[in-house]
Amino acid sequence: MYYEIAFDSIGNRGHIVSEEELFDLIIERGKTSSIYASVFPYTSDILNFQTERGDIKDYYGKRILKDFIIDVDKGDDTDEYCLKKVRSLTQKLEEAGVDEDSCTVYFSGTGYHVHIDGKVFGEIEPEVNIPEKTKATAQKLFKNIDFSVYHRRSLIRVVGTINQKSKLYKIPLTHYELSVLSPQDIRLMSQTQRLDVKTIEGNDQLKKYWVNEPPKIEPLRGAAEPITIVPCIQKIYNNGATEGTRNNSMLRIASHARRSGIPSTACKAMLHEWNNGQLKREYINDKVDYIYKKGYMYGCNDWLLKENCNPRCIFYKRKDYMVDLKTSTDMQKSLVDRMTSDFSGRVLQLGKSFGLDTNPKVYPGDMLTMFGGTGCNKTALAQGISLGYNALTDSIDEELQIPTLFLSLELADWYVHRRNLQIVNDISKEDVERKALKGQLNDIYNDSKHFLEHMVVQTIPPTMDQIREKVREIQPKLVVVDYVELIEPPQGVKGEYEQIKHACQALRSLAVNQDIVVIMLSQVSREMSRSEALDLYAGKGSGAIENSSSHVLAINGSNKTKKRKLEMLKSTDGELFEKDLFWTPSFRIKSGEYLRGENSK
């Protein structure tokens, strides 16, 4: 049995170790390092694959169901409520016959992990579809748990290793400890390493719940198909998974499904039927996840769609969304939809981006305005947010990335791209120039391409109508405007204040009507340009900015020093905060806590 492991950060993954070697690593490094290991271990096949390919990200071979793991994430819950959730969960497991001899509960350093011996489902042989079947089984058994842990490459913190954020260890809890201890008691216990993990063994208790075969999809009978609506996609789909074009076809079908508002789970079901057993199911799932996460779009000029074009295709005139009058019943429905929506991949998690103790968020429909003087690195900060840079851990967190349209109206495309490469690789301008002279520029791009593909950049100053059209076309979840004063004003709108006011109101309307996040960058007013402390009214076009923005961030600093002070001056439905950050030559704007930790080593 073999595990993929990562040290300190999920990004530092790809190391393969045996079960015995993993235990040795816990003893050697667990006290000072976070170690993550595969949720689904591998058979020895993984060793040959890694030797041949060099990495394992495209491995679709056999996995092992050693433990059925339930991740009870704390998230924004209180410690007390999180403990209550895991107690309720274990009680339900006991009622189903899964007692303490078959499972162990761990405190992870923030939340809880429940490890259930895989034999509760019987003797499950290693196979390719273990992660998918485990997820389907979990969905059959539970509600309101984190199903993302059942991905084929998911990693989870290893027992006896430290949580770098909370500085607490992942420790096992006995049935008695879980029942009687308070969250404070548990946190106190987890300040020291604890490795006395008991052996668990299942005995078919949940065998009847194991999902062994996905459902088949029946074709439509006795009704006409909508053959005039995007017939190119229909033709590609009806041709099936034809060898030679099936990968390209799958990507375009998934992209069209995303544009049409079809959930990713439904898209996967559709493609599994289309695939007819040719491509591995996990491979299809990965490609769908990739398209939905990155937001890839294929237009009428795409080579494969052009090959399958049909003159019967119809087009609908696009119209702006209109804001209707709402009754209290309408608004109640909107409130319920809003409070129960899953905002994964659509929200900016500023707390994680900047390493805050709390996690203020910018939701779809919000506009965040960032202003500061010349040389305070507004653009670099916006690039860092867009790229998923975590200032506290000094790493790129792909979970913070959302499909982005970056309107760089001041900087050239090559310059924005170079700084993106610097940020994701943590290298200086001089490093890039040296690699370019050595012919290695494509190498660093290929190594970090997966960190960049969620973002598209436009450098020609557009009108607001052109911005709206581009948003409709590529459907980003985040639009960054760098900076607002460079948006082309419509005819008849004259004067700097009126132009900024028009742009601010139009961008806020775009955020609301398209249900996306907008980040708008702005300069400070002339009278405030030399001030060391910026207030809510410091931006150009003051009045227009603070009235239109859901959130206002001020960045204090100059190009003469590395220190930057970030201050949330307005948050319509969130928390205000202050944060000391520091500019570095890679354009990573790092947290003071991270730099102090580095300097102490």
C-alpha positions as CSV (number, residue, x, y, z in Angstrom):
1,M,0.0,0.0,0.0
2,Y,1.5,3.4,-1.1
3,Y,0.6,7.0,-0.4
4,E,1.1,10.3,-2.1
5,I,2.2,12.8,0.5
6,A,2.7,16.5,0.7
7,F,4.9,18.5,3.2
8,D,3.6,21.7,4.8
9,S,1.5,22.7,1.8
10,I,-0.8,20.8,-0.5
11,G,1.2,22.2,-3.4
12,N,4.3,20.4,-2.3
13,R,2.9,17.0,-3.3
14,G,3.9,14.1,-5.6
15,H,6.1,12.2,-3.1
16,I,5.3,8.4,-3.0
17,V,6.0,6.4,0.2
18,S,5.0,3.0,1.5
19,E,2.8,2.7,4.6
20,E,5.9,1.9,6.7
21,E,7.8,4.9,5.4
22,L,4.8,7.1,6.2
23,F,4.9,6.1,9.8
24,D,8.7,6.8,9.9
25,L,8.1,10.3,8.5
26,I,5.5,11.0,11.2
27,I,8.1,10.2,13.9
28,E,10.9,12.2,12.1
29,R,9.0,15.3,10.9
30,G,5.5,15.3,12.4
31,K,6.4,17.6,15.3
32,T,7.4,20.5,13.1
33,S,5.8,19.8,9.7
34,S,2.3,19.3,8.4
35,I,2.1,16.1,6.4
36,Y,-0.8,15.2,4.1
37,A,-1.4,11.8,2.7
38,S,-3.7,10.2,0.1
39,V,-7.3,9.6,1.1
40,F,-7.2,6.7,-1.3
41,P,-3.9,4.8,-1.2
42,Y,-2.3,3.2,-4.3
43,T,-1.3,-0.3,-5.3
44,S,2.3,-0.9,-6.3
45,D,1.3,0.1,-9.9
46,I,1.9,3.7,-8.9
47,L,5.7,3.1,-8.7
48,N,6.1,2.1,-12.3
49,F,3.9,5.0,-13.4
50,Q,5.9,7.5,-11.5
51,T,9.2,6.1,-12.9
52,E,7.9,6.3,-16.5
53,R,6.1,9.7,-16.3
54,G,8.0,11.6,-13.6
55,D,4.8,12.7,-11.9
56,I,1.5,11.0,-11.0
57,K,-1.2,13.7,-11.6
58,D,-2.5,11.8,-14.7
59,Y,-2.5,8.4,-13.0
60,Y,-6.0,6.8,-13.4
61,G,-5.1,3.3,-12.1
62,K,-6.3,1.4,-9.1
63,R,-7.0,2.8,-5.6
64,I,-7.6,1.2,-2.3
65,L,-10.4,1.8,0.1
66,K,-8.5,1.5,3.4
67,D,-10.5,4.0,5.5
68,F,-13.8,5.6,4.6
69,I,-13.1,9.2,5.8
70,I,-15.6,11.9,6.8
71,D,-14.2,15.4,7.0
72,V,-16.2,17.5,9.5
73,D,-14.8,20.9,8.6
74,K,-15.1,23.7,11.1
75,G,-15.4,26.5,8.5
76,D,-17.1,29.4,10.1
77,D,-18.7,27.3,12.8
78,T,-17.9,27.8,16.5
79,D,-15.8,25.1,18.1
80,E,-18.8,24.1,20.2
81,Y,-21.1,23.6,17.2
82,C,-18.4,21.7,15.2
83,L,-18.0,19.3,18.2
84,K,-21.8,18.9,18.3
85,K,-21.8,18.0,14.6
86,V,-19.2,15.2,15.0
87,R,-20.9,13.8,18.1
88,S,-24.2,13.7,16.2
89,L,-22.5,12.0,13.3
90,T,-20.9,9.3,15.5
91,Q,-24.2,8.6,17.2
92,K,-25.8,7.9,13.8
93,L,-23.0,5.6,12.9
94,E,-23.4,3.7,16.2
95,E,-27.1,3.3,15.4
96,A,-26.1,1.8,12.1
97,G,-23.8,-0.7,13.8
98,V,-20.5,1.2,13.3
99,D,-19.1,1.3,16.9
100,E,-15.8,2.4,18.2
101,D,-14.2,-0.9,17.2
102,S,-14.8,0.1,13.5
103,C,-13.9,3.8,13.6
104,T,-11.7,6.5,15.1
105,V,-12.4,10.2,15.5
106,Y,-9.5,12.6,15.2
107,F,-9.3,16.2,16.0
108,S,-7.5,17.8,13.0
109,G,-6.3,20.9,14.6
110,T,-9.4,22.9,13.7
111,G,-12.2,20.4,12.8
112,Y,-12.6,16.6,13.0
113,H,-11.9,13.6,10.8
114,V,-13.8,10.4,11.2
115,H,-11.9,7.3,9.9
116,I,-14.1,4.2,9.4
117,D,-12.5,1.0,8.4
118,G,-13.3,0.2,4.7
119,K,-14.4,-3.3,5.6
120,V,-17.7,-2.0,6.9
121,F,-18.6,-2.2,3.3
122,G,-17.3,-5.7,2.9
123,E,-14.1,-6.8,1.0
124,I,-13.8,-4.0,-1.5
125,E,-11.1,-4.9,-4.1
126,P,-8.7,-2.2,-5.4
127,E,-10.0,-0.7,-8.6
128,V,-10.0,2.4,-10.7
129,N,-13.4,3.7,-9.6
130,I,-13.0,3.5,-5.9
131,P,-13.1,7.3,-5.3
132,E,-16.2,7.7,-7.4
133,K,-18.0,4.8,-5.7
134,T,-17.0,6.0,-2.3
135,K,-18.4,9.5,-3.0
136,A,-21.7,8.0,-4.3
137,T,-21.9,5.9,-1.2
138,A,-21.3,8.9,1.0
139,Q,-24.0,10.8,-0.8
140,K,-26.4,8.0,-0.2
141,L,-25.6,7.8,3.5
142,F,-25.1,11.4,4.6
143,K,-26.1,15.0,4.0
144,N,-24.2,18.2,4.8
145,I,-20.7,16.7,4.8
146,D,-17.8,17.7,2.7
147,F,-17.9,15.4,-0.4
148,S,-14.8,17.0,-2.0
149,V,-12.6,14.7,0.1
150,Y,-13.6,11.8,-2.2
151,H,-11.7,13.1,-5.2
152,R,-9.1,10.6,-6.6
153,R,-6.2,12.9,-5.6
154,S,-7.5,14.2,-2.3
155,L,-5.0,14.5,0.5
156,I,-5.8,14.7,4.3
157,R,-3.7,15.6,7.3
158,V,-1.8,12.7,8.8
159,V,-2.2,11.9,12.5
160,G,0.5,13.1,14.8
161,T,1.5,16.1,12.5
162,I,1.0,19.7,13.2
163,N,-1.6,22.1,11.8
164,Q,0.6,25.1,10.9
165,K,-2.2,27.6,11.2
166,S,-3.6,26.5,14.7
167,K,-0.2,25.1,15.9
168,L,-2.2,22.0,17.1
169,Y,-1.6,18.4,16.2
170,K,-4.0,15.9,14.6
171,I,-4.8,13.6,17.5
172,P,-7.0,10.5,18.0
173,L,-9.9,10.8,20.5
174,T,-11.3,7.9,22.4
175,H,-15.1,7.4,22.5
176,Y,-15.2,8.7,26.1
177,E,-13.1,11.8,25.3
178,L,-15.3,12.7,22.4
179,S,-18.4,12.4,24.6
180,V,-17.3,14.4,27.7
181,L,-14.5,16.8,26.8
182,S,-15.1,20.4,25.9
183,P,-13.6,22.0,22.7
184,Q,-11.1,23.8,25.0
185,D,-10.1,20.5,26.6
186,I,-9.5,18.9,23.2
187,R,-7.5,21.8,22.0
188,L,-5.4,21.7,25.1
189,M,-4.7,17.9,24.5
190,S,-3.7,18.6,20.9
191,Q,-0.9,20.9,21.9
192,T,1.3,17.8,22.1
193,Q,1.8,14.9,19.7
194,R,-0.3,11.8,20.3
195,L,0.4,8.6,18.3
196,D,-1.5,6.0,20.3
197,V,-3.9,5.1,17.4
198,K,-6.0,2.0,18.0
199,T,-6.5,-0.6,15.3
200,I,-10.0,-0.6,13.8
201,E,-11.8,-3.3,11.8
202,G,-15.1,-3.3,10.1
203,N,-17.4,-6.2,9.7
204,D,-19.8,-5.6,6.7
205,Q,-22.0,-3.3,8.9
206,L,-22.7,-0.9,5.9
207,K,-22.3,-3.4,3.1
208,K,-25.8,-2.9,1.8
209,Y,-25.1,0.8,1.3
210,W,-22.1,0.4,-1.0
211,V,-22.8,1.8,-4.5
212,N,-21.2,-0.5,-6.9
213,E,-22.6,0.6,-10.2
214,P,-23.6,4.1,-11.5
215,P,-27.1,4.4,-12.9
216,K,-27.6,4.2,-16.6
217,I,-29.3,7.0,-18.6
218,E,-32.2,6.2,-20.9
219,P,-32.6,8.0,-24.2
220,L,-35.6,10.3,-24.9
221,R,-38.5,8.5,-26.6
222,G,-41.5,9.7,-28.5
223,A,-40.5,13.4,-28.6
224,A,-38.6,15.7,-31.0
225,E,-35.1,16.8,-30.0
226,P,-34.3,20.6,-30.1
227,I,-32.1,20.2,-33.2
228,T,-31.9,23.9,-34.1
229,I,-30.3,25.0,-30.8
230,V,-26.5,24.7,-31.1
231,P,-26.6,21.7,-33.5
232,C,-22.8,21.6,-33.6
233,I,-22.7,20.5,-30.0
234,Q,-25.5,18.0,-30.6
235,K,-23.7,16.5,-33.6
236,I,-20.5,16.1,-31.6
237,Y,-22.4,14.5,-28.8
238,N,-24.3,12.2,-31.1
239,N,-21.1,11.1,-32.8
240,G,-20.1,9.6,-29.5
241,A,-16.6,9.2,-28.1
242,T,-14.8,8.8,-31.4
243,E,-11.2,7.8,-31.1
244,G,-9.0,10.7,-32.3
245,T,-11.4,13.5,-31.3
246,R,-13.0,12.3,-28.1
247,N,-10.9,14.3,-25.8
248,N,-11.5,17.6,-27.7
249,S,-15.2,16.7,-28.1
250,M,-15.6,16.1,-24.4
251,L,-14.0,19.5,-23.5
252,R,-16.4,21.3,-25.8
253,I,-19.5,19.5,-24.6
254,A,-18.5,20.3,-21.0
255,S,-17.9,23.9,-21.8
256,H,-21.3,24.2,-23.5
257,A,-22.9,22.6,-20.5
258,R,-21.3,25.1,-18.2
259,R,-22.4,28.0,-20.3
260,S,-25.9,26.7,-20.3
261,G,-26.1,26.6,-16.5
262,I,-26.0,22.8,-16.2
263,P,-24.5,21.6,-12.9
264,S,-21.1,19.8,-13.2
265,T,-22.7,16.6,-11.7
266,A,-25.3,16.5,-14.5
267,C,-22.5,17.2,-17.1
268,K,-20.5,14.2,-15.7
269,A,-23.6,12.0,-15.9
270,M,-24.2,13.1,-19.5
271,L,-20.5,12.4,-20.5
272,H,-20.4,9.0,-18.8
273,E,-23.3,8.0,-21.0
274,W,-21.7,9.5,-24.1
275,N,-18.4,7.8,-23.3
276,N,-19.9,4.3,-23.4
277,G,-17.0,2.8,-21.3
278,Q,-14.1,4.0,-23.5
279,L,-12.4,6.6,-21.4
280,K,-11.9,6.1,-17.6
281,R,-14.7,7.6,-15.6
282,E,-12.2,9.4,-13.3
283,Y,-10.5,11.0,-16.3
284,I,-13.9,12.4,-17.5
285,N,-14.7,13.7,-14.0
286,D,-11.3,15.5,-13.9
287,K,-11.8,17.1,-17.3
288,V,-15.3,18.3,-16.3
289,D,-14.0,19.7,-13.0
290,Y,-11.2,21.4,-15.0
291,I,-13.5,23.1,-17.5
292,Y,-15.9,24.2,-14.8
293,K,-13.2,25.6,-12.5
294,K,-11.2,27.4,-15.3
295,G,-14.2,28.6,-17.2
296,Y,-13.0,27.6,-20.7
297,M,-15.2,28.8,-23.6
298,Y,-15.3,27.7,-27.2
299,G,-16.9,30.1,-29.8
300,C,-18.2,29.7,-33.3
301,N,-14.7,30.0,-34.7
302,D,-13.3,27.0,-32.8
303,W,-12.1,24.5,-35.4
304,L,-14.1,21.6,-34.1
305,L,-17.4,23.5,-33.8
306,K,-16.8,25.0,-37.3
307,E,-16.4,21.4,-38.7
308,N,-19.9,20.5,-37.2
309,C,-21.7,23.8,-38.0
310,N,-25.2,23.7,-39.3
311,P,-27.1,26.6,-41.0
312,R,-30.3,25.6,-39.0
313,C,-28.7,27.0,-35.8
314,I,-30.7,29.8,-34.3
315,F,-29.4,32.8,-32.3
316,Y,-31.2,34.8,-29.7
317,K,-30.8,38.5,-29.3
318,R,-29.0,39.2,-26.0
319,K,-30.7,41.5,-23.6
320,D,-29.5,43.1,-20.4
321,Y,-30.9,41.8,-17.2
322,M,-33.7,44.0,-15.8
323,V,-34.2,44.7,-12.1
324,D,-37.9,43.9,-11.5
325,L,-40.1,45.0,-8.7
326,K,-40.1,42.4,-5.9
327,T,-42.8,41.3,-3.5
328,S,-42.0,40.1,0.0
329,T,-42.6,36.6,-1.3
330,D,-40.1,37.2,-4.1
331,M,-37.6,38.6,-1.7
332,Q,-38.0,35.7,0.7
333,K,-37.3,33.2,-2.1
334,S,-34.2,35.3,-3.0
335,L,-33.1,35.3,0.6
336,V,-33.5,31.5,1.0
337,D,-31.6,31.0,-2.3
338,R,-28.8,33.3,-1.2
339,M,-28.4,31.8,2.3
340,T,-28.4,28.2,1.0
341,S,-26.3,28.6,-2.1
342,D,-22.9,27.0,-2.5
343,F,-20.5,29.8,-3.4
344,S,-17.5,27.5,-4.0
345,G,-15.4,28.9,-6.8
346,R,-17.4,32.2,-6.9
347,V,-16.3,34.1,-3.7
348,L,-13.2,36.0,-2.7
349,Q,-11.9,34.7,0.6
350,L,-10.0,37.7,1.8
351,G,-9.2,36.2,5.2
352,K,-7.3,33.4,3.5
353,S,-5.7,35.7,0.9
354,F,-4.3,38.0,3.5
355,G,-3.7,35.6,6.4
356,L,-6.4,37.1,8.8
357,D,-7.7,35.5,11.9
358,T,-11.2,36.0,10.5
359,N,-12.3,35.3,6.9
360,P,-14.2,38.2,5.5
361,K,-15.6,37.4,2.0
362,V,-16.6,39.2,-1.1
363,Y,-19.7,37.5,-2.6
364,P,-21.1,37.5,-6.1
365,G,-23.0,40.8,-6.7
366,D,-20.4,42.8,-4.7
367,M,-17.9,45.3,-5.9
368,L,-14.6,45.8,-4.1
369,T,-12.8,49.0,-4.7
370,M,-9.0,49.2,-4.0
371,F,-7.3,52.6,-4.0
372,G,-3.9,53.9,-3.1
373,G,-1.2,56.2,-4.2
374,T,1.3,55.7,-7.0
375,G,3.8,52.9,-6.3
376,C,1.8,51.2,-3.5
377,N,1.3,48.0,-5.6
378,K,-2.4,48.0,-6.1
379,T,-2.1,46.0,-9.3
380,A,0.3,43.5,-7.8
381,L,-2.2,43.0,-4.9
382,A,-5.1,42.5,-7.3
383,Q,-3.0,40.0,-9.3
384,G,-2.2,38.1,-6.1
385,I,-5.8,37.9,-5.1
386,S,-6.8,36.7,-8.7
387,L,-4.0,34.1,-8.7
388,G,-5.0,32.7,-5.3
389,Y,-1.9,33.9,-3.4
390,N,-2.0,33.2,0.3
391,A,0.0,35.9,2.0
392,L,0.3,33.9,5.3
393,T,1.5,30.6,3.9
394,D,3.3,32.2,1.0
395,S,1.9,29.8,-1.5
396,I,-0.6,29.6,-4.4
397,D,-3.9,28.1,-3.2
398,E,-5.9,26.9,-6.2
399,E,-9.0,26.8,-4.0
400,L,-8.8,30.6,-3.9
401,Q,-8.8,30.9,-7.7
402,I,-12.0,31.7,-9.6
403,P,-12.4,32.2,-13.4
404,T,-11.1,35.8,-13.9
405,L,-11.3,38.5,-16.6
406,F,-8.4,40.9,-15.8
407,L,-8.8,44.2,-17.6
408,S,-5.2,45.6,-17.6
409,L,-5.8,49.0,-19.1
410,E,-2.5,50.5,-18.1
411,L,0.0,47.6,-18.4
412,A,0.9,45.6,-21.6
413,D,-0.1,41.9,-21.7
414,W,3.5,40.6,-21.6
415,Y,4.2,42.7,-18.6
416,V,1.1,41.5,-16.7
417,H,2.0,37.9,-17.7
418,R,5.6,38.3,-16.5
419,R,4.4,39.5,-13.1
420,N,1.9,36.6,-13.0
421,L,4.8,34.2,-13.6
422,Q,6.9,36.0,-10.9
423,I,4.1,35.7,-8.4
424,V,3.2,32.0,-8.9
425,N,6.9,31.0,-9.0
426,D,8.1,33.5,-6.4
427,I,10.9,34.8,-8.6
428,S,12.3,38.2,-9.3
429,K,12.4,40.1,-12.6
430,E,16.1,39.4,-12.8
431,D,15.3,35.6,-12.4
432,V,12.9,35.8,-15.4
433,E,15.5,37.7,-17.5
434,R,18.2,35.1,-16.7
435,K,15.9,32.2,-17.6
436,A,14.9,34.0,-20.8
437,L,18.6,34.3,-21.8
438,K,19.1,30.5,-21.1
439,G,16.1,29.6,-23.2
440,Q,14.2,28.4,-20.1
441,L,11.2,30.8,-20.2
442,N,8.9,28.2,-21.6
443,D,10.0,25.8,-18.9
444,I,8.8,28.0,-16.0
445,Y,5.6,28.7,-17.9
446,N,4.9,25.0,-18.5
447,D,5.6,24.2,-14.8
448,S,3.2,26.8,-13.5
449,K,0.6,26.9,-16.4
450,H,-2.0,25.3,-14.2
451,F,-1.9,28.2,-11.9
452,L,-2.6,30.7,-14.7
453,E,-5.2,29.1,-16.9
454,H,-8.2,30.4,-14.9
455,M,-7.4,34.0,-16.0
456,V,-7.7,35.9,-19.3
457,V,-6.4,39.4,-19.8
458,Q,-7.6,42.3,-21.9
459,T,-5.4,45.3,-22.4
460,I,-7.3,47.6,-24.8
461,P,-9.4,50.2,-22.9
462,P,-13.0,49.2,-23.5
463,T,-16.4,50.9,-23.1
464,M,-18.8,49.6,-20.5
465,D,-20.9,48.1,-23.3
466,Q,-17.8,46.1,-24.5
467,I,-17.1,45.0,-20.9
468,R,-20.7,43.7,-20.6
469,E,-20.4,41.9,-23.9
470,K,-17.1,40.3,-22.9
471,V,-18.6,39.1,-19.6
472,R,-21.5,37.6,-21.3
473,E,-19.2,35.8,-23.7
474,I,-16.7,34.3,-21.4
475,Q,-18.8,34.2,-18.1
476,P,-16.0,35.0,-15.6
477,K,-16.8,34.9,-11.9
478,L,-14.4,37.8,-11.2
479,V,-13.7,40.9,-13.2
480,V,-10.7,43.1,-12.3
481,V,-10.6,46.6,-13.7
482,D,-7.1,48.2,-13.5
483,Y,-8.0,51.0,-13.3
484,V,-11.4,52.6,-13.5
485,E,-10.3,56.0,-14.8
486,L,-9.2,54.3,-18.1
487,I,-12.6,52.9,-19.1
488,E,-13.8,54.7,-22.2
489,P,-16.7,57.0,-21.2
490,P,-19.9,57.1,-23.4
491,Q,-20.6,60.2,-25.5
492,G,-22.0,63.1,-23.5
493,V,-20.3,62.1,-20.2
494,K,-17.6,64.7,-19.6
495,G,-15.4,65.7,-16.7
496,E,-13.4,63.3,-14.6
497,Y,-15.9,63.1,-11.7
498,E,-18.8,62.3,-14.0
499,Q,-16.8,59.7,-15.9
500,I,-15.7,57.9,-12.7
501,K,-19.3,58.1,-11.4
502,H,-20.7,56.5,-14.5
503,A,-18.1,53.8,-14.6
504,C,-18.6,53.0,-10.8
505,Q,-22.4,52.7,-11.2
506,A,-22.1,50.6,-14.3
507,L,-19.6,48.2,-12.8
508,R,-21.7,47.8,-9.7
509,S,-24.8,47.1,-11.9
510,L,-22.7,44.6,-13.8
511,A,-21.7,42.8,-10.5
512,V,-25.3,42.6,-9.4
513,N,-27.0,41.7,-12.7
514,Q,-24.3,39.1,-13.7
515,D,-23.9,37.8,-10.1
516,I,-20.2,38.1,-10.2
517,V,-17.5,39.8,-8.1
518,V,-15.9,43.0,-9.5
519,I,-12.6,44.4,-8.2
520,M,-12.1,48.1,-9.3
521,L,-8.8,49.8,-8.9
522,S,-8.6,53.6,-8.5
523,Q,-6.1,56.3,-7.9
524,V,-6.3,58.6,-4.9
525,S,-7.3,62.2,-5.3
526,R,-4.6,64.8,-5.7
527,E,-5.0,66.3,-2.3
528,M,-4.7,62.9,-0.6
529,S,-1.7,61.6,-2.7
530,R,0.9,62.7,-0.1
531,S,-1.1,61.6,2.9
532,E,0.2,58.8,5.0
533,A,-3.3,57.8,6.1
534,L,-6.1,57.3,3.6
535,D,-9.8,57.5,4.6
536,L,-13.0,56.4,2.9
537,Y,-13.1,59.6,0.8
538,A,-9.5,59.5,-0.5
539,G,-10.2,58.0,-3.9
540,K,-10.6,60.0,-7.1
541,G,-14.3,60.6,-7.7
542,S,-15.0,60.5,-4.0
543,G,-18.7,60.1,-3.4
544,A,-19.1,57.9,-6.5
545,I,-16.7,55.3,-5.2
546,E,-17.9,54.9,-1.6
547,N,-21.5,55.0,-2.7
548,S,-21.2,52.3,-5.4
549,S,-18.8,50.0,-3.7
550,S,-19.8,47.1,-1.4
551,H,-16.2,47.1,0.0
552,V,-13.4,49.6,0.0
553,L,-9.8,48.7,0.6
554,A,-7.1,51.4,1.1
555,I,-3.4,50.5,0.5
556,N,-0.9,52.8,2.1
557,G,2.7,52.7,1.2
558,S,5.2,54.0,-1.4
559,N,7.9,52.6,-3.7
560,K,10.6,53.9,-1.3
561,T,9.7,51.2,1.3
562,K,8.6,47.6,1.3
563,K,5.9,48.0,4.0
564,R,2.3,48.3,2.9
565,K,-0.7,48.8,5.2
566,L,-4.0,47.3,4.0
567,E,-7.2,48.7,5.6
568,M,-10.8,47.7,4.9
569,L,-12.6,51.1,5.2
570,K,-16.0,49.9,4.2
571,S,-17.8,46.5,4.1
572,T,-21.5,46.6,3.6
573,D,-22.1,43.1,5.1
574,G,-18.8,42.1,6.6
575,E,-15.9,42.9,8.8
576,L,-13.4,45.8,8.8
577,F,-9.7,44.9,9.3
578,E,-6.2,46.2,9.1
579,K,-3.1,44.2,7.9
580,D,0.6,44.9,7.6
581,L,2.0,43.5,4.3
582,F,5.4,43.7,2.6
583,W,6.3,44.0,-1.0
584,T,8.9,41.5,-2.3
585,P,10.8,41.5,-5.7
586,S,8.6,38.6,-6.9
587,F,5.6,40.9,-6.5
588,R,4.2,38.7,-3.8
589,I,2.8,41.0,-1.1
590,K,3.6,38.9,1.9
591,S,2.2,38.8,5.4
592,G,4.2,40.2,8.2
593,E,3.7,37.0,10.2
594,Y,5.1,34.9,7.4
595,L,8.2,37.1,7.1
596,R,8.8,37.1,10.8
597,G,8.6,33.3,10.8
598,E,11.1,33.1,7.9
599,N,13.5,35.5,9.7
600,S,13.3,33.4,12.9
601,K,14.5,30.2,11.1
